[in-house]
Amino acid sequence: MSQWKNIVPHRDFGLLPTINKLDVEMDDSKILLDGKPMKFSLDERSAIELLQGNNLYKDDMSIYRELIQNAIDATMIRVWLEHGQNHSSRKLPKNGNPYDKDTQSLFADYPITLDCKKVADDEDSTLWEFSIEDNGVGISRTDLEYMQKIAGSKNNKEKQKIVHQMPEWMRPSGEFGIGLHSAFLLMKDLPAKQQKITIFTKSRLTHESLKIELSSPLSGRNGYCFIKKISDLGNYGTNIIVLEKITKIKSIQKNITDNHSYVILENLARFNGIKIQDLNHLIRLMKVKYIVENPLVNIMNSEKLEILNTCTTKNENNKPIYYWDRKNNSAMSIRFDEDITLCSTSRKDSRIKFRGQYIEPFSYRIGSSLLPTIFSMNNISVTFDIYNINASKAVSLNREKIKDRRYIYQTISKVYKNFMENSKNGDTDLIDEMFNNNEIHTSFLLSFGEIDSSLDLTLLQDKADEWKEIKIQTNKKLKDVLKSNAFINTDFDDLDLDSLIAKTKIDDILTINSSMVSYLLKNKYFQEILIKEGFSRYYISDENISKSSDFFLYSKPTIESLNIKKIDLNDSPFIVNSLKSFYNIYRHDGLENIAFERISSLKEFRSQYSFLPKTIIENIIRLSLKEGVEPFIVLPFSKINDIIIEIANEKIIQCLELVNSDRDLDLIYTEMKSYLIDNSKLVNPGWYEAYE
């Protein structure tokens, strides 16, 4: 009767017919929010951010990580409420941090438990119910009002007031909303009735126990949710239950690459009567636990899945030791890996974490001016765990990529400098503990771990020379290199040692093939040691000695001969100072180590790559510094068999990670390629003929 006023234009003619007032009663267990049923909707601004992140999560594991991160955040808040207040009977340590043993002991009472249960079965797949149960702060009615809007929890002033009281390292790294709503992506192929999240929770703030069913906004239920007050659950916290349909597997081995885990699961199937086809859910739980790490909150499997703990629990004896930097609210750990072959080119496991969770590998290529050269060695790994920046500024929405790389690497530099500063003050106990009291490794780090100069060796006392005992090959140590009369470090198969001896007149040349020595030869302090030991460096270019490539010889006796040039030890160890030498490097196949070079300064580059136009180098440096990335240059050609291959500009730009300079870099590398191709016709026709 919306047109009644037109039908009866004056009140004298009567009012709209009505009925008496109705009294509406509801079951006490049903709850309305502001007198209305809860329904999901989009917070407009946040929705735009989400839409920009198309394909936000690369796989299901990322979604589970978000759900567990919510549980971790809830745990952090509860621990603060119960142990961070003045009246708390058991208080957080005054200088507590995620890697403090007393702090970790306090969090032991607040574990997160993962569980699963088979719901339905068909020929090709199984419907599983996965649950994540925490002992956190729980979810209150107020929380639900904000949760119904995607990413709306950041506006929860009551919760934010608590968070702002917490120490920076303890503050939640996520916000209820995005992670929870992402769970609906797991159910997108299920019938509408099954596209729901079930939550059992008891709030630490209101002490109320609730059962919540959240339906997917994409299903036929249009995001409507049902909230019910239930009997007291007893413990505070939240249990989130999601459904996922998983394809059955025919082979465990194809799904598990780790042999130890494979054996455990195979035995589980053989002796516990579980069908191999149903093991995919156990594999899923193993993967979930593996990708989610937290130094404080213990993430464990339920009692019925205790067998999986043998697959995923790390050996406490191999647990890394961390240094905590109070000034920068971040942690660092360094490890020597004796299992990596000393001559191997395989990469070590260096990581960057954000609030305990792995984000991406640590790139020495980016941080080369921030850390010493030894961190480019294959058998030294370093892990940094950053806590001094908000999640929205530090990482992408899916937590799979660093967002502010410049800030993160600057923090890494500060943490490492403070770590070494403590060592300069004579506090080497932490380094000893990191390296399991291996005096050789401790001595090595303290000797070569400084960025600009070496540590005062008087601080090392009896450890001053221990680093010389470190192995560089199976049967050789660094001390053997220093005691030698001359040495070369090369992997050339065609090296004619007899011709080299005849040319140099040195009979006892030590030949080694060690990646560790290759990195040390770039270390300023090791270069100083070689000079003190009487070594000089000689650049040898003689096809009678090696047809594949030029190389360096380090010798105590003076060498005077044709095709042998003395080079200052402090100069760059790889010399390409002419167009002729540039084309010559393509005479062999070992291009991996010279295709990617750091430019630390224009002065260094002018001496090393002076054959390129100056404008090209200056433009690369300018663009790199503008984006806060260390300047690098990629030589734009490679070699496959006997053919010179041009590297596409798109691939080069991806390597350089200059996200806002694609167009400029494309022009720079197009110019560089044209210059090198045109000059090859005159300088090295053979190179031009091999170019396609």
Secondary structure, DSSP 8 states (H G I E B T S, - for coil): -TTHHHHS-SGGG--------------TTB--BTTB--B-EE-HHHHHHHHHSTT--SSHHHHHHHHHHHHHHHHHHHHHHHHSSTT-SS---TT--TT-HHHHHHHTTS-EEEEEEEEEE-SSEEEEEEEEE--S----HHHHHHHTEET-GGG-HHHHHHHHHS-GGGS-SS-TTHHHHHGGGGGTTS-GGG-EEEEEEE-TTT--EEEEEEE-TTSTTTTBEEEEE-S--SS-EEEEEEEEEEE--S-STTT---HHHHHHHHHHHHHS---GGGTHHHHHHHHHHHH---SSS-EEE-GGGGGGHHHH---GGG----EEETTTTEEEEEEE-TTS-TT-------EEEETTEEEEE--TTTSTTTS-GGGGSTTEEEEEEE-SS-HHHHB-TTSSSBS-HHHHHHHHHHHHHHHHHHHHTT--HHHHHHTTT-HHHHHHHHHH--SSS---GGGTGGGTTGGGG-EEETTEEHHHHHHSSEEEE---TT--HHHHHHHHT-S-EEEE--HHHHHHTT-HHHHHHHHHTT-EEEEE--TTT-SS--EEEEESS----TTEEEE-TTS-SS---SHHHHHHGGGSS--TTTSEEE---HHHHHHHSTTS-HHHHHHHHHHHHHTT---EEE-SEEEETTEEEE--HHHHHHHHT-TT-HHHHHHHHHHHHHHHHHHHHHH-HHHHHHB-
